[in-house]
Amino acid sequence: MTDSGIGMTPETRARIFEKFYRAPDVKIAEPRGLGLGLAITQRLVAAHGGHLDVESQPGVGSTFRVRLPRAASTVQYEAGGDR
């Protein structure tokens, strides 16, 4: 997901996955929120063996990427049987 929002400084990017962390600029732009969304998302992705990446520049926007491993095939075939 990519946005063209306010972007993040390196200091903010280093903390965005902490529970209850909200960047100072975001508190002004969007007063609601608890600072849990990205922390929960990161933990869910990690629980599935994945990784959540972010790239961001102040004044330009942010890009978030979720990378998940491919699922192993669970379909089993018996020799000589129908599919």
Secondary structure as GFF3:
##gff-version 3
##sequence-region A 1 83
A	DSSP	alpha_helix	10	13	.	.	.	ID=ss1
A	DSSP	alpha_helix	24	29	.	.	.	ID=ss2
A	DSSP	alpha_helix	37	47	.	.	.	ID=ss3
A	DSSP	beta_strand	51	57	.	.	.	ID=ss4
A	DSSP	beta_strand	61	67	.	.	.	ID=ss5
###
